[in-house]
Amino acid sequence: MLLVNDVYVTDTLRDGTGGLARVAAFRDSVERATRSRVLFVLAGDVLSPSVLSKWYGGAQMVDAFNAARLDWATLGNHEFDGSRANLVSRLGESKFRWLAGNCTEANGTAFPGVREWDTLNVSGVKVGIFGTNIVLEYPSYVRCRNADSATTVLVDTLQQQGAELIVGLTHRLMHEDSASLAHEPRIHSILGGHDHDGKRVSLNGRVVVKAVSNSRTAYLVTFTKTGSGWSVQDQEVRFGPGMRDDPVTRAAVNRWVDTLTRRIGPDRVLGVAVEPINAIDSISKRESPFGNMIVDAMRAGTGADVAMINSGALRFDDIMPAGPITRHMIEAIFLFADETRAVTFPITGARLRELIEVGIRLGGLGSGPYPQVSGVRFEFDARQPSGARVIGPLRRDDGRVIAPGDTVRLSFVTYPACRSGDGYRIPEAAAVCAEHDRAPTSFPRTADLVMQHLERMNGRIQMPATGRVKRLDR
């Protein structure tokens, strides 16, 4: 089995890594070398988010994975970013099979063409595969039940169907997948997604593997029948310059290259970056020059004292090379356009501290809730309990303390401020959020604030320094 996960773009990335056509060519080479079938699987998150999916709803992704001859995909949380009608359209266009063992329509029926599990005979062996997805707050047309309970039922069913080899294709957190493998010895391995940075856990000869997002890597997992059961070998494969493309997949990728220009108009240069700008996911979920630039743009554009953005809103996941920075690049950062308009409201220093604690808590630190900040500096210790990790006072850029009773004007984006996204609860924003709901287009898009900020640099784009956040446990 060959695994990719969390694939939002099909072309090679600007740093030369990734590329679905390379993955398909590698799969073909393994099949030729081994004279064995390679089952190509995708562990969720493909229809969204990306700059093309903002306008095409993931149609470009289905087209490319059809060309690459994907065998199975499991539903990930971002498959539900759009409407039910969009999801059903993409399911109908798919030549590969979709799996979802714990997520259904709101009425409990399966989405069209989606199975809880499937089987396939390979070399005389009946292989069983099931899919599960992380349980989150989803749109009203989706209902997801407990994935662990569903897993037990799915494995029972596959055993009853005579499956000799049982594999989970999951889109869950690594600690959830690891627990499933530990609690369910009948699963021979889990091929997973949701974590973007490539992870592996081994348990009694079985593995949980997750590739790096956007096809930077894939995992080739080989199952060999032995006298006592199955042995499992896994290999992480990296995709970069010089690797061969599958021509059919490359043609499908190329079909969509110019569609953004046709949809939103020609690109334009905002300025020239002096150095490469690292906006890869793993970088943008901690303090970075890229994150600091975004919130500086928000603060400058709104006139706020402090600006924050949840790192999950920054979705570029690539490196902008030194050289021209364009409008299309900035549009590609903010893929949830309706959730990243900036709202500005007053808040006390004590409450600002509490909001920062939300982003650095267990489960927030290094993940989507992590706050990029401008106009405030703080120190924290991740060894302390969640909710008590900020050490010492909050300070302004000039060193002045933001006392608990002080009031500052905070600019935040609407997903956390108005929708309680990523665990933020901000009653202070209620009035401005009500105004936003009445007239959303009267509030600035963060993408526009960033473009204006870059243009104010007069052609020479430089990222701000880090040092606003000091982590004491490292």
C-alpha positions as CSV (number, residue, x, y, z in Angstrom):
1,M,0.0,0.0,0.0
2,L,1.2,3.5,-0.9
3,L,-0.1,6.3,1.4
4,V,-0.4,10.0,0.9
5,N,-2.5,12.3,3.2
6,D,-3.5,15.9,3.5
7,V,-2.9,16.8,-0.2
8,Y,-4.2,20.2,-1.1
9,V,-2.3,20.9,-4.3
10,T,-1.4,18.4,-7.0
11,D,1.5,20.2,-8.6
12,T,5.1,20.3,-7.3
13,L,5.6,23.0,-4.6
14,R,7.7,26.1,-5.1
15,D,10.6,24.5,-3.3
16,G,10.6,21.6,-5.8
17,T,9.2,19.0,-3.5
18,G,6.0,17.0,-3.8
19,G,4.0,16.4,-6.9
20,L,1.2,13.9,-7.4
21,A,2.5,12.9,-10.8
22,R,5.8,11.8,-9.2
23,V,3.9,9.7,-6.6
24,A,1.9,8.0,-9.4
25,A,5.2,7.3,-11.3
26,F,6.8,5.8,-8.2
27,R,3.7,3.6,-7.6
28,D,4.1,2.3,-11.2
29,S,7.8,1.6,-10.8
30,V,7.2,-0.5,-7.6
31,E,4.5,-2.5,-9.4
32,R,6.9,-3.2,-12.3
33,A,9.8,-4.1,-10.0
34,T,7.8,-6.4,-7.7
35,R,5.2,-7.6,-10.2
36,S,2.7,-7.0,-7.4
37,R,-0.3,-4.8,-7.0
38,V,0.3,-1.5,-5.1
39,L,-2.9,-0.2,-3.5
40,F,-2.8,3.6,-3.6
41,V,-4.6,5.2,-0.7
42,L,-5.3,8.8,0.5
43,A,-6.0,9.4,4.2
44,G,-8.3,12.4,4.0
45,D,-8.2,16.1,3.4
46,V,-8.1,16.6,-0.4
47,L,-11.2,18.7,-1.4
48,S,-10.2,21.7,0.7
49,P,-8.5,24.0,1.5
50,S,-6.5,25.4,-1.4
51,V,-6.6,28.5,-3.5
52,L,-8.2,26.6,-6.4
53,S,-10.7,24.9,-4.1
54,K,-11.9,28.3,-3.0
55,W,-13.4,28.5,-6.5
56,Y,-13.7,24.9,-7.8
57,G,-14.7,23.0,-4.7
58,G,-12.0,20.4,-5.1
59,A,-12.9,19.3,-8.6
60,Q,-9.3,19.8,-9.7
61,M,-8.2,17.4,-6.9
62,V,-10.6,14.6,-7.9
63,D,-9.6,15.0,-11.6
64,A,-5.9,14.5,-10.7
65,F,-6.4,11.6,-8.3
66,N,-8.6,9.9,-10.9
67,A,-5.7,10.2,-13.4
68,A,-3.3,8.9,-10.8
69,R,-5.5,5.8,-10.3
70,L,-6.1,6.2,-6.6
71,D,-7.8,3.2,-5.1
72,W,-9.3,4.4,-1.8
73,A,-9.7,7.7,0.1
74,T,-11.2,8.3,3.5
75,L,-13.1,11.4,4.3
76,G,-11.2,14.0,6.3
77,N,-12.5,17.0,8.2
78,H,-11.8,19.4,5.4
79,E,-14.0,17.4,3.0
80,F,-16.9,19.1,4.9
81,D,-15.7,22.7,4.4
82,G,-18.1,23.3,1.6
83,S,-21.8,22.5,1.0
84,R,-23.4,19.1,0.9
85,A,-24.1,19.7,-2.7
86,N,-20.4,20.3,-3.4
87,L,-19.4,17.2,-1.5
88,V,-21.9,15.0,-3.3
89,S,-20.7,16.4,-6.7
90,R,-17.1,15.5,-5.9
91,L,-18.0,12.0,-4.7
92,G,-19.9,11.4,-7.9
93,E,-16.9,12.5,-10.0
94,S,-14.5,10.1,-8.2
95,K,-13.4,7.0,-9.9
96,F,-11.8,5.8,-6.7
97,R,-13.7,4.6,-3.6
98,W,-14.5,6.7,-0.6
99,L,-14.6,5.3,3.0
100,A,-16.1,6.7,6.2
101,G,-17.0,4.3,8.9
102,N,-18.1,6.9,11.5
103,C,-19.3,9.9,9.5
104,T,-22.7,10.0,7.7
105,E,-25.4,12.3,6.5
106,A,-27.3,14.0,9.3
107,N,-30.1,11.4,9.1
108,G,-27.6,8.5,9.6
109,T,-27.5,7.3,6.0
110,A,-24.2,7.1,4.1
111,F,-23.2,9.8,1.7
112,P,-23.7,8.7,-1.9
113,G,-21.0,6.3,-3.0
114,V,-19.3,6.2,0.4
115,R,-18.7,2.9,2.2
116,E,-17.8,2.2,5.8
117,W,-15.4,-0.6,4.7
118,D,-14.4,-2.5,1.6
119,T,-12.5,-5.7,0.6
120,L,-10.3,-6.6,-2.3
121,N,-8.6,-9.9,-3.3
122,V,-4.9,-9.4,-3.9
123,S,-2.7,-12.3,-4.8
124,G,-5.2,-14.7,-3.3
125,V,-5.5,-12.8,0.0
126,K,-8.7,-11.0,1.0
127,V,-7.7,-7.5,2.2
128,G,-10.1,-5.5,4.3
129,I,-9.9,-1.8,4.7
130,F,-12.0,0.6,6.8
131,G,-12.1,4.4,7.2
132,T,-12.6,6.7,10.2
133,N,-12.5,10.4,10.6
134,I,-11.7,12.8,13.5
135,V,-14.8,13.9,15.4
136,L,-15.1,17.7,15.3
137,E,-17.9,20.3,15.1
138,Y,-19.1,19.9,11.5
139,P,-21.8,21.5,9.4
140,S,-25.4,20.5,10.1
141,Y,-25.5,18.0,7.2
142,V,-22.8,15.9,8.8
143,R,-23.0,13.5,11.8
144,C,-19.9,11.8,13.1
145,R,-20.0,9.3,15.9
146,N,-17.3,8.0,18.2
147,A,-14.5,6.7,16.0
148,D,-13.2,4.1,18.5
149,S,-16.6,2.5,18.9
150,A,-17.0,2.5,15.2
151,T,-13.6,0.9,14.7
152,T,-14.5,-2.2,16.8
153,V,-17.7,-2.8,14.7
154,L,-15.8,-2.3,11.5
155,V,-13.1,-4.8,12.4
156,D,-15.8,-7.3,13.5
157,T,-17.5,-6.9,10.2
158,L,-14.3,-7.3,8.1
159,Q,-13.5,-10.5,10.0
160,Q,-16.9,-11.8,9.3
161,Q,-16.3,-11.0,5.6
162,G,-13.3,-13.2,5.7
163,A,-10.6,-10.5,5.5
164,E,-7.2,-12.0,6.4
165,L,-5.4,-8.6,6.4
166,I,-7.2,-5.6,8.0
167,V,-5.9,-2.0,7.5
168,G,-7.3,1.2,8.9
169,L,-7.3,4.3,6.6
170,T,-7.9,7.1,9.1
171,H,-7.9,10.8,9.4
172,R,-7.4,11.3,13.1
173,L,-4.7,12.6,15.6
174,M,-1.7,10.4,16.1
175,H,-2.5,9.7,19.7
176,E,-6.0,8.5,18.7
177,D,-4.5,6.2,16.0
178,S,-1.9,4.9,18.3
179,A,-4.6,4.1,20.9
180,S,-6.7,2.3,18.3
181,L,-3.7,0.1,17.3
182,A,-3.0,-0.7,20.9
183,H,-6.6,-1.5,21.8
184,E,-7.4,-3.5,18.6
185,P,-4.8,-6.2,17.9
186,R,-6.8,-7.4,14.8
187,I,-5.7,-4.3,12.9
188,H,-2.5,-5.0,11.1
189,S,-1.6,-1.4,10.6
190,I,-3.1,2.1,10.3
191,L,-2.3,4.4,7.4
192,G,-3.3,7.8,8.7
193,G,-3.6,11.5,8.0
194,H,-4.5,14.8,9.7
195,D,-1.0,15.3,11.1
196,H,0.9,17.1,8.4
197,D,4.5,16.6,9.4
198,G,5.0,12.8,8.9
199,K,4.8,10.5,11.8
200,R,5.4,6.9,12.6
201,V,4.7,4.7,15.6
202,S,5.5,0.9,15.9
203,L,3.7,-1.5,18.1
204,N,4.4,-5.3,18.2
205,G,5.4,-5.4,14.5
206,R,2.5,-3.2,13.4
207,V,2.7,0.5,12.5
208,V,0.8,3.8,12.3
209,V,2.3,5.9,9.5
210,K,1.5,9.4,8.3
211,A,3.2,11.1,5.4
212,V,4.2,14.8,5.1
213,S,1.4,16.9,3.6
214,N,1.1,17.8,-0.1
215,S,2.9,14.6,-1.3
216,R,6.3,15.8,0.0
217,T,6.5,12.2,1.2
218,A,4.6,9.0,0.9
219,Y,4.7,5.8,2.9
220,L,5.1,2.5,1.1
221,V,3.9,-0.3,3.5
222,T,4.5,-3.9,2.5
223,F,2.5,-6.7,4.2
224,T,4.0,-10.2,3.9
225,K,2.2,-13.4,4.9
226,T,4.3,-15.6,7.2
227,G,3.6,-18.8,9.0
228,S,2.7,-17.0,12.2
229,G,0.7,-14.2,10.6
230,W,1.9,-11.0,8.9
231,S,5.1,-9.1,8.8
232,V,5.0,-5.4,8.1
233,Q,7.7,-3.3,6.5
234,D,7.4,0.4,5.9
235,Q,9.5,2.9,3.9
236,E,9.1,6.7,3.8
237,V,9.7,8.0,0.3
238,R,10.5,11.6,-0.4
239,F,9.6,13.4,-3.6
240,G,11.8,16.1,-5.1
241,P,13.5,17.4,-8.1
242,G,14.7,15.0,-10.7
243,M,12.0,12.4,-10.1
244,R,10.0,11.2,-13.0
245,D,6.3,12.2,-13.6
246,D,3.5,9.9,-14.7
247,P,2.4,11.6,-17.9
248,V,-1.3,10.9,-17.5
249,T,-1.3,12.5,-14.0
250,R,0.9,15.4,-15.2
251,A,-1.6,16.1,-18.0
252,A,-4.5,16.3,-15.4
253,V,-2.5,18.6,-13.2
254,N,-1.6,20.9,-16.2
255,R,-5.3,21.2,-17.1
256,W,-5.8,23.4,-14.0
257,V,-2.7,25.5,-14.1
258,D,-4.2,28.7,-15.7
259,T,-7.7,28.4,-14.1
260,L,-6.9,30.8,-11.3
261,T,-6.1,33.6,-13.6
262,R,-9.2,32.9,-15.7
263,R,-11.3,33.0,-12.5
264,I,-10.0,35.9,-10.5
265,G,-8.0,37.8,-13.0
266,P,-4.3,38.3,-13.8
267,D,-1.7,38.2,-11.1
268,R,0.3,41.3,-10.0
269,V,3.5,41.8,-8.2
270,L,3.3,43.4,-4.7
271,G,7.0,43.7,-4.2
272,V,10.2,41.7,-4.2
273,A,11.2,39.5,-1.2
274,V,14.8,39.9,-0.1
275,E,14.9,36.4,1.3
276,P,12.7,33.2,0.9
277,I,9.6,33.3,3.1
278,N,9.1,30.0,4.9
279,A,5.3,29.5,5.2
280,I,5.3,25.7,5.5
281,D,2.6,24.5,8.0
282,S,5.1,23.3,10.7
283,I,6.7,26.7,10.7
284,S,3.5,28.8,10.6
285,K,2.2,27.1,13.8
286,R,4.8,28.8,16.0
287,E,6.3,32.2,16.0
288,S,7.9,32.9,12.7
289,P,8.7,35.9,10.5
290,F,5.9,34.9,8.2
291,G,3.3,34.8,11.0
292,N,4.6,38.1,12.4
293,M,4.2,39.7,9.0
294,I,0.5,38.7,8.8
295,V,-0.4,40.1,12.2
296,D,1.6,43.2,11.7
297,A,-0.4,43.8,8.5
298,M,-3.7,43.3,10.5
299,R,-2.6,45.8,13.2
300,A,-1.4,48.4,10.8
301,G,-4.5,48.1,8.6
302,T,-7.0,48.3,11.5
303,G,-5.2,50.7,13.8
304,A,-5.5,48.2,16.7
305,D,-3.2,48.0,19.7
306,V,-2.8,44.2,19.4
307,A,-3.5,41.8,16.5
308,M,-3.9,38.0,16.7
309,I,-4.6,35.3,14.2
310,N,-5.0,31.6,14.8
311,S,-2.3,29.7,12.9
312,G,-4.8,27.4,11.3
313,A,-6.0,30.3,9.2
314,L,-2.6,30.4,7.4
315,R,-2.7,27.7,4.8
316,F,0.1,28.4,2.2
317,D,2.2,25.4,3.3
318,D,5.0,26.2,1.0
319,I,8.1,28.5,0.7
320,M,7.8,31.8,-1.2
321,P,11.2,32.1,-2.9
322,A,13.2,35.3,-2.8
323,G,11.9,37.4,-5.7
324,P,8.5,38.7,-6.7
325,I,5.6,38.2,-4.3
326,T,2.3,38.3,-6.0
327,R,-1.4,38.8,-5.3
328,H,-2.1,35.1,-6.1
329,M,0.4,34.0,-3.5
330,I,-1.3,36.1,-0.8
331,E,-4.7,34.8,-1.8
332,A,-3.3,31.3,-1.4
333,I,-2.6,32.0,2.3
334,F,-6.2,32.7,3.3
335,L,-8.3,29.8,2.0
336,F,-11.3,30.3,4.3
337,A,-12.2,33.8,3.0
338,D,-15.3,34.2,5.1
339,E,-13.5,33.3,8.3
340,T,-10.5,35.7,8.0
341,R,-12.1,39.1,7.9
342,A,-10.7,41.2,10.7
343,V,-12.9,42.5,13.5
344,T,-11.6,44.9,16.1
345,F,-12.9,45.3,19.7
346,P,-11.8,46.4,23.2
347,I,-10.6,43.8,25.7
348,T,-8.8,43.9,29.0
349,G,-5.3,42.8,29.6
350,A,-6.5,40.0,31.8
351,R,-8.7,38.6,29.0
352,L,-6.0,39.0,26.4
353,R,-3.8,36.8,28.6
354,E,-6.6,34.2,28.7
355,L,-6.9,34.2,24.9
356,I,-3.2,33.7,24.6
357,E,-3.5,30.8,27.0
358,V,-6.1,29.2,24.7
359,G,-3.6,29.1,21.9
360,I,-0.7,27.7,23.9
361,R,-2.6,25.1,25.8
362,L,-2.2,21.4,25.4
363,G,-3.7,20.7,22.0
364,G,-3.3,24.3,20.9
365,L,0.5,24.7,21.0
366,G,2.0,23.8,17.6
367,S,-1.4,23.4,16.1
368,G,-4.2,25.5,14.6
369,P,-5.2,27.5,17.7
370,Y,-1.6,28.8,18.2
371,P,-1.8,32.6,18.2
372,Q,0.4,34.7,15.9
373,V,0.7,38.1,17.7
374,S,1.6,41.7,17.0
375,G,1.7,44.5,19.6
376,V,2.2,42.1,22.6
377,R,5.1,40.1,23.9
378,F,5.1,37.2,26.4
379,E,7.0,34.3,27.8
380,F,5.5,30.8,28.4
381,D,6.5,27.4,29.8
382,A,4.8,24.4,28.2
383,R,5.6,22.3,31.3
384,Q,3.0,24.2,33.2
385,P,-0.7,23.2,33.2
386,S,-2.9,24.4,30.4
387,G,-4.3,27.8,31.3
388,A,-1.3,28.8,33.4
389,R,1.5,28.7,30.9
390,V,2.1,32.4,30.4
391,I,4.9,33.4,32.8
392,G,5.2,37.0,33.9
393,P,3.4,40.0,32.5
394,L,2.3,40.8,29.0
395,R,4.3,43.6,27.5
396,R,3.9,46.1,24.6
397,D,6.6,46.3,22.0
398,D,8.2,49.2,23.9
399,G,8.4,47.1,27.1
400,R,5.5,48.7,28.9
401,V,3.4,46.2,30.9
402,I,-0.2,45.5,29.8
403,A,-1.8,45.3,33.2
404,P,-4.8,43.1,33.8
405,G,-7.1,46.1,34.1
406,D,-5.8,47.9,31.0
407,T,-8.0,48.0,28.0
408,V,-6.5,47.4,24.5
409,R,-8.1,47.3,21.1
410,L,-7.7,43.8,19.7
411,S,-7.9,42.8,16.0
412,F,-8.8,39.2,15.5
413,V,-10.3,37.2,12.6
414,T,-13.9,36.1,12.6
415,Y,-13.5,32.3,13.0
416,P,-12.2,32.5,16.5
417,A,-13.7,35.9,17.4
418,C,-17.2,35.3,16.2
419,R,-17.6,31.5,15.7
420,S,-15.7,30.2,18.8
421,G,-13.3,28.5,16.4
422,D,-10.2,26.6,17.7
423,G,-11.6,26.8,21.2
424,Y,-11.7,30.6,21.6
425,R,-14.7,32.1,23.5
426,I,-14.8,35.9,23.2
427,P,-18.0,37.5,24.5
428,E,-16.3,40.9,24.2
429,A,-16.5,40.6,20.4
430,A,-20.3,39.9,20.4
431,A,-21.3,43.4,19.3
432,V,-18.8,43.8,16.5
433,C,-19.6,40.2,15.3
434,A,-23.3,41.0,15.1
435,E,-22.4,44.0,13.0
436,H,-20.2,41.7,10.8
437,D,-23.0,39.3,10.3
438,R,-25.3,42.1,9.1
439,A,-22.7,43.5,6.7
440,P,-19.6,41.2,6.3
441,T,-18.2,43.0,3.3
442,S,-17.8,46.1,5.4
443,F,-15.0,44.4,7.3
444,P,-11.6,44.0,5.7
445,R,-10.3,40.8,4.4
446,T,-7.0,39.9,6.0
447,A,-5.6,39.0,2.5
448,D,-6.3,42.6,1.5
449,L,-4.6,44.0,4.6
450,V,-1.5,41.9,3.9
451,M,-1.4,43.0,0.3
452,Q,-1.6,46.7,1.3
453,H,1.0,46.1,4.0
454,L,3.5,44.6,1.5
455,E,2.8,47.4,-1.0
456,R,3.7,50.0,1.7
457,M,7.2,48.5,1.8
458,N,7.9,50.2,-1.6
459,G,9.0,47.2,-3.5
460,R,11.4,45.7,-1.0
461,I,9.7,43.1,1.1
462,Q,11.4,42.1,4.4
463,M,9.9,39.9,7.1
464,P,9.9,41.2,10.7
465,A,12.2,39.6,13.3
466,T,11.1,37.0,15.8
467,G,11.4,37.4,19.5
468,R,7.9,38.4,20.5
469,V,7.3,35.0,22.1
470,K,9.9,33.3,24.4
471,R,9.5,29.7,25.2
472,L,11.1,28.9,28.6
473,D,11.0,25.1,28.5
474,R,13.5,24.8,25.6
